Amino acid sequence: MSGAAWAQTPGIERYEYGDFEAAARLFEQELAEPQRPPASRALIRIYLAASLYALGQMEEARRPLEELAREHPEVRVDPVRFPPELVAYAEVIRQQVESEQQLATREQELEKAREAERRRAARAAPISLRPEALGLFEAVDQQWTLGVGLAFQRESLEGSARVLLGASPAFHLQGGVLPGQGTLRPFLGLRASLIPGLDTYGAGPVVGARIALPAGLVGVVDVGADYFFTRQDELYRFAVTVQAGLGFALHLP
C-alpha cells in the first residue's frame, strides 16, 4: 500500500493514542466521505476493524474486514502494524469471502448453462402441423356445420386457421396455450371470426381440450363465445359454439 495511503488521519491519531472508541467513530465518518480514494478507504477499514477488535467487538469488526475482502481483495492486514490475532482473523474472513464469491460465480455459470440449455431445447422443440376435420354446433341456431382447419403447435403454444362451410362460410383464427402434459391437455385461447357473407366479424374466448389418440390422431374439442360487432340483428350478436373433430399430427423436422 502506498505511503500516501498511510498518511495520518484524525481517526489514526486517536487509534495510536489508544482511544479506540473515538477512533472507531472517526473512521466511520471518514468512510462516509465519497471523495476519499480507494487505497485510503482500504486502510481506514483496517483501522476501523482494529479499533473494534481492541474494544472486544468481534462481530462489529467483521463488517469492515468483509468489505475490505470484497472491495480490495489484494490488500492484507499488515502484521507489523496490527496484532497477530487481528491479522489471522482478517485472513479467515478473506478466505470465507473468497469462497462465497467462488460459489456465487459457479452458481451464475450453472444458471447461464441451464438458460443456454433451455434456449437450445426451445429451438429444438418439435413443431407439428395438424390438419383437422371438424363439426361446429351453434347453440342459437342449433345447427351443425362442417369445416376443415390447419393447426400449428410448438410445445405449449397452438394456433389454427379454420373454415366452416355453410350457407355463409365462416373463417376462424385462434391461438392459445396447452398447459400441462399427457394424453389429455386443456386448451385456453382467443378466437377471431369473420363471416364475409354477412359482413360481420367477431372475437371471443375459447376453452377446450386436445386428446392424443392412437396412430397420430388428435381429438379436438373447443367451446367458444363470440361477440359479433357489426350484425344488425341484436339476437345474433352473441354466439356460443361447440367445435369437435379429429386432426392428424404431422411432426416437422
C-alpha positions as CSV (number, residue, x, y, z in Angstrom):
1,M,0.0,0.0,0.0
2,S,1.4,3.4,-0.9
3,G,2.8,5.8,1.6
4,A,0.1,8.3,0.9
5,A,-2.5,5.8,2.0
6,W,-0.8,5.5,5.3
7,A,-1.0,9.3,5.9
8,Q,-2.3,10.3,9.3
9,T,-6.0,11.0,9.7
10,P,-7.8,12.1,12.8
11,G,-9.0,8.5,13.3
12,I,-5.5,7.1,13.1
13,E,-4.2,9.7,15.6
14,R,-6.9,8.6,18.1
15,Y,-6.1,5.0,17.4
16,E,-2.4,5.5,18.1
17,Y,-3.3,7.3,21.4
18,G,-5.3,4.2,22.4
19,D,-8.6,6.0,22.3
20,F,-10.3,3.2,20.3
21,E,-13.9,4.2,20.8
22,A,-13.3,7.8,19.5
23,A,-11.1,6.3,16.7
24,A,-13.9,4.0,15.6
25,R,-16.4,6.9,15.4
26,L,-13.9,8.9,13.3
27,F,-13.2,6.0,10.9
28,E,-16.9,5.6,10.3
29,Q,-17.1,9.3,9.4
30,E,-14.1,9.1,7.2
31,L,-15.6,6.1,5.3
32,A,-18.7,8.2,4.7
33,E,-16.7,10.7,2.6
34,P,-17.3,9.8,-1.0
35,Q,-14.3,11.6,-2.4
36,R,-11.8,9.5,-0.4
37,P,-9.6,7.4,-2.7
38,P,-9.9,3.6,-2.7
39,A,-6.4,3.0,-1.1
40,S,-7.3,5.3,1.8
41,R,-10.7,3.6,2.3
42,A,-9.0,0.2,2.4
43,L,-6.6,1.5,5.1
44,I,-9.5,3.1,7.2
45,R,-11.4,-0.2,7.1
46,I,-8.4,-2.0,8.5
47,Y,-8.1,0.6,11.3
48,L,-11.8,0.5,12.0
49,A,-11.7,-3.2,12.4
50,A,-8.6,-2.9,14.6
51,S,-10.4,-0.4,16.8
52,L,-13.5,-2.5,17.2
53,Y,-11.3,-5.6,17.8
54,A,-9.4,-3.7,20.5
55,L,-12.8,-2.9,22.1
56,G,-13.7,-6.6,22.1
57,Q,-16.4,-6.1,19.5
58,M,-15.5,-9.1,17.3
59,E,-18.7,-9.2,15.3
60,E,-18.7,-5.5,14.6
61,A,-15.0,-5.8,13.5
62,R,-16.1,-8.4,11.0
63,R,-18.1,-6.0,8.8
64,P,-15.2,-3.7,7.7
65,L,-13.0,-6.8,7.2
66,E,-15.6,-8.3,4.9
67,E,-15.9,-5.1,3.0
68,L,-12.1,-5.0,2.7
69,A,-12.0,-8.5,1.3
70,R,-14.8,-7.8,-1.3
71,E,-13.6,-4.4,-2.5
72,H,-9.9,-4.8,-2.0
73,P,-9.1,-8.5,-2.2
74,E,-5.4,-7.7,-2.9
75,V,-4.9,-5.8,0.4
76,R,-3.7,-7.7,3.5
77,V,-3.7,-6.5,7.2
78,D,0.0,-5.6,7.9
79,P,1.3,-7.9,10.7
80,V,3.9,-5.2,11.6
81,R,1.3,-2.6,12.5
82,F,-1.5,-4.7,13.8
83,P,-1.9,-7.5,16.4
84,P,-1.4,-11.1,15.0
85,E,-4.8,-12.1,16.2
86,L,-6.4,-9.4,14.0
87,V,-4.2,-10.5,11.1
88,A,-5.4,-14.1,11.5
89,Y,-9.0,-13.1,11.9
90,A,-8.8,-10.9,8.7
91,E,-7.3,-13.8,6.8
92,V,-10.1,-16.2,7.9
93,I,-12.7,-13.7,6.8
94,R,-10.9,-13.1,3.5
95,Q,-10.9,-16.8,2.7
96,Q,-14.6,-17.1,3.6
97,V,-15.5,-14.1,1.3
98,E,-13.4,-15.6,-1.4
99,S,-15.1,-19.0,-1.1
100,E,-18.5,-17.3,-1.2
101,Q,-17.6,-15.4,-4.3
102,Q,-16.3,-18.5,-6.0
103,L,-19.6,-20.3,-5.1
104,A,-21.6,-17.4,-6.4
105,T,-19.6,-17.4,-9.6
106,R,-20.2,-21.1,-10.1
107,E,-23.9,-20.6,-9.4
108,Q,-24.0,-17.9,-12.1
109,E,-22.1,-20.1,-14.5
110,L,-24.5,-23.0,-13.8
111,E,-27.5,-20.8,-14.3
112,K,-26.1,-19.5,-17.6
113,A,-25.6,-23.1,-18.7
114,R,-29.1,-24.0,-17.7
115,E,-30.5,-21.0,-19.5
116,A,-28.5,-21.9,-22.6
117,E,-29.8,-25.5,-22.4
118,R,-33.4,-24.2,-22.1
119,R,-32.9,-22.0,-25.2
120,R,-31.3,-24.9,-27.0
121,A,-34.2,-27.1,-26.1
122,A,-36.7,-24.5,-27.1
123,R,-35.0,-24.1,-30.5
124,A,-35.0,-27.9,-30.9
125,A,-38.6,-28.3,-29.7
126,P,-40.6,-30.3,-32.3
127,I,-43.1,-28.4,-34.5
128,S,-46.3,-30.1,-35.6
129,L,-48.9,-29.3,-38.2
130,R,-52.3,-30.8,-37.6
131,P,-54.8,-30.9,-40.5
132,E,-58.3,-31.1,-39.0
133,A,-61.8,-32.1,-40.0
134,L,-64.4,-30.5,-37.7
135,G,-68.1,-30.1,-37.0
136,L,-69.4,-26.9,-35.4
137,F,-72.7,-26.7,-33.4
138,E,-74.1,-23.2,-32.9
139,A,-76.3,-23.0,-29.8
140,V,-78.5,-20.1,-31.0
141,D,-79.4,-21.7,-34.4
142,Q,-79.0,-25.2,-33.2
143,Q,-77.4,-26.2,-36.4
144,W,-74.3,-28.3,-37.3
145,T,-71.8,-27.1,-39.9
146,L,-68.8,-29.0,-41.2
147,G,-65.4,-27.5,-41.6
148,V,-61.7,-28.0,-42.1
149,G,-58.6,-26.5,-40.4
150,L,-54.9,-26.5,-40.0
151,A,-53.3,-26.1,-36.6
152,F,-49.7,-25.3,-35.7
153,Q,-48.3,-26.5,-32.4
154,R,-44.9,-26.0,-30.7
155,E,-44.5,-27.1,-27.1
156,S,-47.4,-25.4,-25.2
157,L,-48.4,-22.9,-27.9
158,E,-51.0,-23.6,-30.6
159,G,-52.5,-21.5,-33.4
160,S,-55.0,-22.6,-36.0
161,A,-57.0,-21.4,-39.0
162,R,-60.4,-22.9,-39.8
163,V,-63.0,-22.6,-42.4
164,L,-66.6,-23.6,-41.5
165,L,-68.6,-24.5,-44.6
166,G,-72.2,-23.4,-44.7
167,A,-74.6,-21.0,-46.3
168,S,-72.3,-18.2,-45.2
169,P,-68.8,-19.7,-44.7
170,A,-67.1,-18.6,-41.6
171,F,-63.3,-18.2,-41.1
172,H,-61.8,-18.6,-37.6
173,L,-58.3,-17.7,-36.4
174,Q,-57.4,-18.8,-32.9
175,G,-54.4,-19.1,-30.7
176,G,-53.7,-20.1,-27.2
177,V,-51.8,-22.3,-24.8
178,L,-51.9,-26.0,-23.9
179,P,-50.9,-26.2,-20.2
180,G,-49.7,-29.4,-18.8
181,Q,-48.6,-32.7,-20.4
182,G,-50.0,-36.0,-21.1
183,T,-52.8,-37.6,-23.2
184,L,-55.4,-35.0,-22.3
185,R,-54.3,-31.4,-22.4
186,P,-56.7,-28.4,-21.9
187,F,-56.7,-25.5,-24.3
188,L,-57.2,-21.8,-23.4
189,G,-57.2,-19.2,-26.0
190,L,-58.8,-16.4,-28.0
191,R,-60.6,-16.6,-31.4
192,A,-61.3,-14.1,-34.2
193,S,-64.2,-14.8,-36.5
194,L,-65.0,-13.5,-40.0
195,I,-68.2,-14.1,-41.9
196,P,-67.9,-12.2,-45.3
197,G,-71.3,-13.2,-46.5
198,L,-72.9,-11.5,-43.5
199,D,-70.5,-8.6,-43.5
200,T,-69.6,-9.2,-39.9
201,Y,-66.7,-10.2,-37.7
202,G,-66.3,-11.1,-34.0
203,A,-64.0,-12.3,-31.3
204,G,-64.1,-14.1,-28.0
205,P,-62.5,-16.6,-25.6
206,V,-62.2,-20.3,-26.3
207,V,-61.7,-23.2,-23.9
208,G,-61.3,-26.8,-25.0
209,A,-59.2,-29.9,-24.9
210,R,-56.8,-31.9,-27.1
211,I,-56.8,-35.7,-26.7
212,A,-53.9,-37.8,-28.1
213,L,-55.3,-40.9,-29.8
214,P,-53.5,-43.9,-31.5
215,A,-51.9,-43.6,-34.9
216,G,-51.1,-39.9,-34.5
217,L,-54.8,-38.8,-34.4
218,V,-55.8,-36.0,-32.1
219,G,-59.3,-35.4,-30.8
220,V,-60.2,-31.7,-30.8
221,V,-63.0,-30.1,-28.7
222,D,-63.5,-26.3,-28.4
223,V,-66.2,-24.2,-26.8
224,G,-66.2,-20.6,-27.9
225,A,-68.2,-17.5,-27.1
226,D,-68.1,-14.9,-29.9
227,Y,-69.3,-11.4,-29.9
228,F,-70.1,-10.1,-33.4
229,F,-69.6,-6.4,-33.8
230,T,-71.5,-5.4,-36.9
231,R,-74.5,-7.6,-37.1
232,Q,-77.8,-5.7,-37.3
233,D,-79.8,-8.3,-35.5
234,E,-79.2,-8.0,-31.8
235,L,-80.2,-11.6,-31.3
236,Y,-77.3,-12.8,-33.3
237,R,-74.6,-10.5,-31.9
238,F,-73.5,-13.2,-29.4
239,A,-72.9,-16.8,-30.3
240,V,-71.9,-19.8,-28.3
241,T,-70.4,-22.6,-30.4
242,V,-69.0,-26.1,-29.9
243,Q,-66.4,-27.4,-32.3
244,A,-65.4,-31.1,-32.3
245,G,-63.4,-33.1,-34.7
246,L,-60.2,-35.1,-35.5
247,G,-56.8,-34.0,-36.5
248,F,-53.7,-35.8,-37.6
249,A,-50.3,-34.6,-36.2
250,L,-47.6,-34.2,-38.7
251,H,-44.2,-33.6,-37.0
252,L,-41.8,-31.4,-38.9
253,P,-38.0,-31.9,-38.6
